[in-house]
Amino acid sequence: QASSLCPECGGRKIIQDGGSGETICGGCGLVIAEPAINTGPEWRAFSLNEKENRTRVGLPLSFSVHDKGLATTIGPIGRDALGKSIPRETKYMMFRLKKWNNQARRNASVDRNLSRALGELQKISEKLHIPSIVQERAALIYRRALKNGIIRGRSISSMVAASIYVACRITQTPRTLEEVARHSPLDKKEIARCYRILLKELNLRTPVPNARLRVPKIASEVDLGEETQRMAIEILDEAERLKITGGKAPMAMAASALYLACRMNGETRTQKMLAEASGVS
């Protein structure tokens, strides 16, 4: 039932007939609305597993794929939908269609640029173990740079690495410039230059790095317990309250707090171990 009024008698007893799809007044019998289109599925599911197996929708849009996942992909050729072998003439025709389809997907220079750049972006992201949401943000930043003409005349690899680093800084994902450069074919200096270009040309603002978010990353490298990590975060909170963290490197502050927490909690970790895990001296 709905709470709207009937235009004929003014009654409030409005009935939605699920069988016919009509909206009827329960008082005078007036058909207020004609059959509505049911946009739901025609099948029923009694469990979450059945619902996932019966759904027929595709993957969501992804900025980390050069065509955003909307292109048609022709799979392996050789058998039909029933598993039977297809004739040779049909097979040759499908090979030609697959070739033309792949060429059409990368026909424009922008598509070829995105195809190469986003493939490299995915490789670096996998090596850095970056979450998919950060990878999507990096791909979106690269697309904006390509649209604004910032990529022209510059190395694709350097702009991809810089986009990843910008996305990590914006999302507060603890990845240093040295880590990004380690998995990129270019050096740290070139990536830093492209990083500054992206910030200036795209008018991006990165938040101040938080040392507390670096604690779990360093602790996992040297196998520290939860109690020590909580103690290190408390030390950083106290240091921030006393305003002695200004101008200090967040990774160095996190490593120092973890070292103090190890001494206080009785866990044996040397300064060298924490320095190597954090990438600072």
Secondary structure as GFF3:
##gff-version 3
##sequence-region A 1 281
A	DSSP	beta_strand	14	16	.	.	.	ID=ss1
A	DSSP	beta_strand	23	25	.	.	.	ID=ss2
A	DSSP	beta_strand	31	33	.	.	.	ID=ss3
A	DSSP	alpha_helix	48	54	.	.	.	ID=ss4
A	DSSP	alpha_helix	88	105	.	.	.	ID=ss5
A	DSSP	alpha_helix	109	128	.	.	.	ID=ss6
A	DSSP	alpha_helix	132	147	.	.	.	ID=ss7
A	DSSP	alpha_helix	156	170	.	.	.	ID=ss8
A	DSSP	alpha_helix	177	182	.	.	.	ID=ss9
A	DSSP	alpha_helix	188	201	.	.	.	ID=ss10
A	DSSP	three_ten_helix	211	214	.	.	.	ID=ss11
A	DSSP	alpha_helix	215	222	.	.	.	ID=ss12
A	DSSP	alpha_helix	226	241	.	.	.	ID=ss13
A	DSSP	alpha_helix	250	265	.	.	.	ID=ss14
A	DSSP	alpha_helix	271	278	.	.	.	ID=ss15
###
